[in-house]
Amino acid sequence: MNRQTKEWSRARLCKPKDNLTTEAGNRERFVPSCELECTPISMARLIGWEYARIWLRDRDKFIQQRERAVKAKFIKNDFEWWLKLRKTPKKFCKVGA
């Protein structure tokens, strides 16, 4: 609560100045699209659970993109293709000729 204006405001994360982070700790964090809008919060949208629907939709999209980025890139070996390249079409010894 702001003491000067006596209005409620959203809490913000306060990190100390000497907060040390590693490269692994700097992952992209999930922020729903309704929080990025600069419009005031609508009571009708709150009551109708519209913000929850938006949050779930954005979360599913975020998880899908992250899973796609983390997915292992593996190419299955195709030994038959490799053998086909090494077969010679010519017959070197003619049997029964």
N, C-alpha and C positions, 0 to 999 in steps of 0.2 A: 504494500500500500504506500502510495506517495504521500508524504506528510504535508507537503506544501499545497497540493490540490485536492487531497482527500478523495482520490479516484483510484480504482483498482487498475493495475496495469499488468501485462504479462511478465512473468519472471524470465530473466535472462541468465545464461550460464556465465559465471565470472571466473576466469582462469587467472592464476597468478602470473606475473611478468616472467618469472624464471621457470615457467612450465616447460619441461623438456619433453619432446616427442621424437619418435623414430619415424623412419620412412614407412614402416609397416603400420604405424598408428594413424597415418594420415589417409585413411580410406574415405571414399565419398560417402557422405551420410544421407540418409533418406529424409527428404523434405517434401511433404505433399503440396500439390499445386494450390490448394486453398490457403495455405500459409504464405505463399508468395504473392497473392493478390493484395492490393493496397486498399481494398474496399472494407468497410466496417462489417463486423459479424452480424448476420441476419438471424433474428430470433426464429423466424419461420423455417429457415434452413436447419437450425439446431433442433427444433421440435420434430421436423420431418426426417431427421437422420440423414440429410443430404451430405453433410460434412463427413459422416461415417462412410457413406458410399464412395465419395471422392477419395477418402483416405485409403480404403480397401482397394480401389481400382489402381491408384498410384503405387501402392505397396506391391501389388501383384506384378505390375509392370517393372518396378525396380528390381524385384527378386528375379524375374525372368531375364532381365538384362544382365544382372550380376552372375546368374548361373551360366548364361551363354558365354560370358567373358572368362569364367573360371573353368569351363568345360575343357577336359584334356583333349589335346589335338593328337590323335593317334591314327596312323594309316596302317591298315591291316596288310600284311605281306601277301603278295600274290605270286606264289612260287610257280604255278602253271604258266603264267605269262613270262616269267623269267626263263623257264625251260624251253618254251616255244621259241624264244629269241635265239637260243643256242643250238637248236636242232638244225642240221644241214639237210637241205632238200635233195642233195646229190647222193647217189649210192656209189661208194668207192669200190666195193668188191661185188661182182655180179655172181650170184650163186645159181647154178643150173643153166648157164647160158651156153 
